[in-house]
Amino acid sequence: MTGASTTDLYYDPFDFDIDDDPYPIWRRMRDEAPLYHNEKYGFYALSRYDDVARELHNWETYRSGKGTTMDIIMSDIPVPPGVILFEDPPLHDLHRRLLSKVFTPRRMEAIEPLVRQYCVRALDALAGTSRFDLIADFGALIPMRTIGYLLGIPEEGQQQIRDNTDESIGLKEGSFQSVSAAAFENAYQLFADYTDWRAEHPSDDLMTQLLNAEVEENGALRPLTRVEVLTYTSMIAGAGNETTTRLIGFIGQLLDQHPDQRRELVEDFSLIPRAIEEVLRFEAPSPVQARHVARDTEAHGQTVPEGSVMLLLNGSANRDERHFPKGESFDIHRTGPHLSFGQGLHFCLGSSLARMQARVALEEILTRWPEWRIDYDDAAMAHTSSVRGWGRLPMVTG
């Protein structure tokens, strides 16, 4: 059954009311319209686990080169080289090989003590308070500091980057808003001064590595262009900041809603990594992956025409009870892989970094506050075209 024959079923990724809680609609889509078609915007969507997991690998049909958010694809703007999220092979493979040399186990091990120091400093500053905003006072600070360390950007410049990221990807209205071709340049030019300074003052950081990196193209090595360095830097800063901030917010929410499971974690920190995987499954920070359909294809007996936009709803697939028993229930003892970091070519390079930050953050929170509650009356969701999560989340500890 398709969306056209399910007249009262409507999904709109730009609608704030739907985005606040998309799960009831996604469940209906899985059951009633596994290939959903939205007539207003003309997009299609797949919501079941087997469909999404399969098509995340199918880059030859479902392409990323025009963008992986629906607003960018619909705006039909050129994407500069270096945004590997928005690239297809062979360019994607060229750039990903370079970045994979940056996100190494050695670098992750070196970063963890610094992440813990940041967490301790931020949480100790909240000692004695009985209420704070888990996002503004903590969740947004940790990834910002971590990415700043990776890139070699001083702390005094990191908040400006965070503010600019929020401004550039935040949605002001619950409907489609076209994206300007200048959006990419505006994002990466923020790093221009840092890049120029680092070129004169090399260090053991990612930006220095990028400035010195060479990529093989047409059988010859060449250095990255300045635009590529700036675009890489902007992409890492934006993606790393937003998704980890939303993950920390969902940790606060779900462990408030499941206090018995939170108390299990207090008693046994070894359960924390598995609990974080369950948070990622249950509330994916990046739950919708958009693709441009490169050729006519078939899904659930229907033709999806070339040129269409396809949404691969990994946030829905993560709760598909055809794959996950009691998939709509939160269980920190659950096992099995989820789709929150994607699959295939675009599996998240920063997944180990996000997991480490979330683990350290939760360990430090639970050490100080084994009990808390969330004031949902004063909480608010953030709205973007790519990331979903809390923008404000008051946490009451007293």
C-alpha positions in Angstrom: 0.0 0.0 0.0 1.3 3.5 -0.8 0.7 6.9 0.7 -1.7 7.7 -2.1 -4.1 5.0 -0.9 -3.8 5.9 2.8 -5.5 9.3 2.6 -5.2 10.3 6.3 -1.5 9.3 6.6 0.7 12.4 6.2 4.4 12.7 6.9 6.3 16.0 6.4 9.9 16.2 7.7 9.6 20.0 7.8 6.5 20.1 10.1 7.6 20.9 13.6 4.6 19.2 15.3 5.5 16.0 13.4 9.2 16.3 14.1 8.6 16.7 17.8 7.3 13.1 17.9 7.4 11.3 14.5 7.2 7.8 15.8 3.4 7.2 15.7 3.4 8.3 12.0 6.5 6.3 11.2 4.9 3.2 12.7 1.9 3.7 10.5 4.1 4.2 7.5 5.9 0.9 8.3 2.6 -0.9 8.6 0.4 0.8 5.9 2.8 2.5 3.5 6.2 1.0 3.5 6.8 3.0 0.3 5.3 6.4 1.2 4.8 9.1 -1.3 4.2 12.7 -0.3 2.3 14.6 -3.0 2.9 18.1 -1.5 6.7 17.9 -1.9 6.9 14.9 -4.3 9.3 12.8 -2.2 9.2 9.1 -1.4 10.2 7.4 1.9 11.2 4.0 3.1 10.6 3.3 6.8 11.2 -0.5 7.4 14.5 -1.8 8.7 15.2 -4.2 5.8 14.5 -1.6 3.2 16.5 1.2 4.8 19.5 -1.1 5.6 19.6 -2.4 2.1 19.3 0.9 0.3 21.8 2.7 2.5 24.3 0.5 0.6 22.7 1.2 -2.8 24.6 4.4 -3.8 24.3 3.8 -7.5 20.6 4.3 -7.3 20.2 6.5 -4.3 22.9 9.2 -4.7 24.3 11.7 -2.1 26.0 14.0 -4.5 23.1 16.5 -4.6 23.0 16.6 -0.8 21.6 14.3 2.0 19.0 16.6 3.4 15.8 17.2 1.5 16.1 21.0 1.5 19.5 21.0 -0.1 18.4 18.5 -2.8 15.2 20.5 -3.5 17.2 23.7 -3.7 19.4 22.2 -6.4 22.6 24.0 -5.4 26.2 22.9 -6.2 28.0 21.2 -3.3 31.7 22.1 -2.9 34.3 19.2 -2.9 35.2 18.0 0.6 31.7 17.5 2.1 32.0 13.7 2.0 28.4 13.4 3.4 27.3 14.9 0.1 29.6 13.0 -2.3 29.4 9.8 -4.4 32.3 7.6 -5.6 34.9 8.1 -6.9 35.3 11.6 -5.2 33.8 10.3 -2.0 36.3 7.5 -1.7 39.2 9.8 -2.4 38.2 12.2 0.4 37.1 9.5 2.9 40.4 7.7 2.6 42.1 10.9 3.7 39.7 11.5 6.7 40.0 7.9 7.8 43.6 8.6 8.6 42.6 11.3 11.0 40.0 9.4 13.0 42.4 6.8 14.2 42.3 4.8 17.5 45.5 6.6 18.6 43.9 9.9 18.2 40.7 8.8 20.0 42.8 7.5 22.9 44.6 10.8 23.2 41.3 12.8 23.2 39.5 10.8 25.9 41.4 12.3 28.9 40.7 15.8 27.5 37.0 15.0 27.1 36.9 13.9 30.7 38.7 17.0 31.9 36.1 19.1 30.0 33.2 17.2 31.5 34.6 17.5 35.1 35.2 21.2 34.7 31.7 21.8 33.2 29.9 19.7 35.8 31.9 20.9 38.8 30.9 24.4 37.8 27.3 23.3 38.4 27.9 21.9 41.8 25.4 23.1 44.4 22.7 24.0 41.8 19.5 21.9 41.7 18.6 22.8 38.2 20.5 23.4 34.9 20.0 23.1 31.2 21.5 19.8 30.1 22.0 21.2 26.6 23.2 24.8 27.1 25.2 24.2 30.3 26.7 20.8 29.3 25.6 18.9 26.3 26.6 21.6 23.8 29.9 22.3 25.5 31.5 18.9 25.4 31.4 18.2 21.6 32.3 21.8 20.9 35.5 21.6 23.1 36.4 18.2 21.7 36.0 19.3 18.0 38.0 22.4 18.9 40.8 20.3 20.2 40.7 18.1 17.1 40.9 21.1 14.9 43.3 23.2 17.0 40.8 26.0 17.5 41.2 27.9 20.8 38.3 27.9 23.2 37.5 31.6 22.7 36.6 30.9 19.1 34.6 27.7 19.7 31.4 29.3 20.9 31.2 31.5 17.8 31.5 28.3 15.7 28.7 26.7 17.7 26.5 29.8 17.4 27.1 30.0 13.6 26.3 26.3 13.2 23.0 26.7 15.1 22.1 29.7 13.0 23.0 28.1 9.6 21.1 24.8 10.1 18.3 25.8 12.4 14.8 26.0 10.9 12.7 29.0 11.7 9.4 27.8 10.1 7.8 24.5 9.9 7.9 24.3 6.1 10.4 24.0 3.3 12.8 26.9 3.0 15.2 27.0 0.1 19.0 26.9 0.8 21.2 29.5 -0.8 24.2 28.5 -2.8 26.2 30.8 -0.5 25.4 28.6 2.5 28.4 26.4 2.1 30.8 29.3 1.6 29.3 31.1 4.6 29.9 28.0 6.7 33.5 27.3 5.7 34.7 30.9 5.6 34.3 31.0 9.4 37.4 28.8 9.6 39.5 30.9 7.1 41.4 32.8 9.7 42.1 29.7 11.8 43.4 27.9 8.7 45.7 30.7 7.7 47.0 30.9 11.3 47.6 27.2 11.6 49.4 27.2 8.2 52.0 29.4 9.9 51.9 27.6 13.3 51.6 23.9 12.6 50.7 21.6 15.5 49.6 18.0 16.1 46.0 18.6 15.1 43.6 17.7 12.3 43.8 21.1 10.6 47.6 20.8 10.3 47.1 17.3 8.9 44.7 18.6 6.3 47.0 21.4 5.3 49.8 18.9 4.8 47.7 16.1 3.2 48.0 14.9 -0.3 45.4 13.0 -2.2 45.9 10.8 -5.3 43.9 12.0 -8.3 44.4 10.8 -11.9 47.4 8.8 -10.8 49.3 11.8 -9.3 49.5 13.2 -5.8 48.3 16.7 -5.1 47.7 18.8 -1.9 44.2 19.7 -0.9 42.9 23.0 -2.2 42.2 25.7 0.3 38.5 25.3 -0.3 38.8 21.5 0.4 40.6 22.2 3.7 38.0 24.7 4.8 35.1 22.5 3.7 36.5 19.5 5.5 36.9 21.6 8.7 33.4 23.0 8.5 31.9 19.6 7.9 33.7 18.0 10.9 32.8 20.9 13.2 29.2 21.0 12.2 28.5 17.3 12.2 30.4 16.5 15.3 28.8 19.3 17.4 25.2 18.8 16.5 24.7 15.1 16.7 26.6 14.5 19.9 24.8 17.4 21.6 21.5 15.8 20.7 22.7 12.4 21.8 23.5 13.7 25.3 20.1 15.3 25.5 18.4 12.0 24.6 20.4 10.3 27.3 19.1 12.7 29.9 15.5 12.3 28.6 15.4 8.5 28.4 17.1 7.8 31.7 14.7 10.2 33.3 11.8 8.3 31.8 13.3 4.9 32.8 14.7 5.4 36.3 15.0 1.7 37.1 17.4 1.3 34.1 19.2 4.5 35.2 19.8 2.9 38.6 21.2 -0.2 37.0 23.8 2.0 35.4 24.6 3.7 38.7 25.3 0.3 40.1 27.3 -1.0 37.1 29.1 1.5 34.8 30.1 -1.4 32.5 26.5 -1.3 31.2 26.9 2.3 30.0 28.3 1.5 26.5 25.3 -0.8 25.7 22.9 1.8 27.2 24.3 4.4 24.8 23.7 2.1 21.8 20.1 1.7 22.9 19.7 5.5 23.2 21.1 5.8 19.7 18.7 3.2 18.4 15.7 4.5 20.2 16.3 8.2 19.5 18.5 8.6 16.5 20.0 12.2 16.4 20.2 12.0 12.6 17.0 10.0 11.8 16.4 10.9 8.1 18.8 10.4 5.2 17.8 12.0 1.9 18.9 10.7 -1.5 18.5 11.7 -5.1 17.2 8.9 -7.2 19.6 8.4 -10.1 17.5 6.0 -12.1 14.0 4.5 -12.2 13.8 1.8 -9.5 11.2 -0.4 -7.9 10.1 -0.6 -4.2 7.1 -2.5 -2.9 5.7 -3.0 -6.3 5.8 0.7 -7.2 8.1 2.6 -9.6 10.2 5.4 -8.0 11.1 7.6 -11.0 14.5 9.0 -11.7 15.0 12.5 -10.3 12.8 11.9 -7.2 13.9 12.5 -3.6 14.0 9.4 -1.5 14.0 9.6 2.3 15.6 6.6 4.1 14.1 6.8 7.6 16.8 5.2 9.7 15.1 6.6 12.8 11.9 4.6 11.9 13.9 1.5 10.9 15.5 1.5 14.3 12.1 0.8 15.9 10.8 -1.7 13.3 9.4 -4.6 15.3 9.9 -6.8 12.2 13.6 -6.6 13.1 13.8 -5.5 16.8 11.5 -7.4 19.2 9.5 -4.8 21.2 11.2 -2.2 19.1 9.1 0.6 20.6 10.4 -0.2 24.1 13.6 1.2 25.6 15.9 -1.6 27.0 19.6 -1.0 27.9 20.2 -4.7 27.7 19.2 -5.0 24.1 21.8 -6.3 21.6 22.1 -6.0 17.8 23.2 -3.2 15.5 21.2 -0.1 14.8 21.2 2.3 11.8 21.9 5.6 13.6 25.4 5.9 12.2 24.3 4.7 8.8 25.7 1.9 6.8 27.8 1.4 3.7 29.8 4.2 2.1 28.6 6.9 4.4 28.9 5.1 7.8 29.8 7.8 10.2 33.5 8.3 10.5 33.0 10.0 13.9 31.0 7.2 15.5 33.7 6.1 17.9 34.3 9.7 18.9 30.6 10.3 19.6 30.3 7.0 21.6 33.3 8.0 23.7 32.0 11.5 24.4 28.6 10.1 25.4 30.1 7.4 27.6 32.4 9.8 29.5 29.6 12.4 29.8 27.2 9.8 31.3 29.8 8.4 33.7 30.5 11.9 35.1 26.8 12.8 35.3 25.9 9.6 37.2 28.9 10.0 39.5 27.4 13.4 40.7 23.7 12.9 40.2 22.4 9.3 40.4 18.8 10.7 40.4 17.3 13.5 38.3 14.1 14.5 36.5 13.4 16.6 33.4 11.1 19.6 33.5 9.4 19.0 30.2 7.1 22.0 30.7 10.2 24.2 30.1 11.9 22.0 27.5 11.9 22.6 23.8 13.0 20.6 20.7 15.5 22.1 18.2 14.5 21.9 14.6 16.9 21.4 11.7 16.7 19.6 8.3 19.3 17.0 9.3 19.5 16.6 13.1 16.7 16.0 15.6 16.8 16.5 19.4 16.4 18.8 22.4 17.4 22.5 22.1 16.5 23.1 25.8 16.3 20.4 28.4 16.0 21.6 32.1 17.4 18.9 34.4 16.4 19.0 38.1 18.8 17.3 40.5 17.6 18.5 43.8 
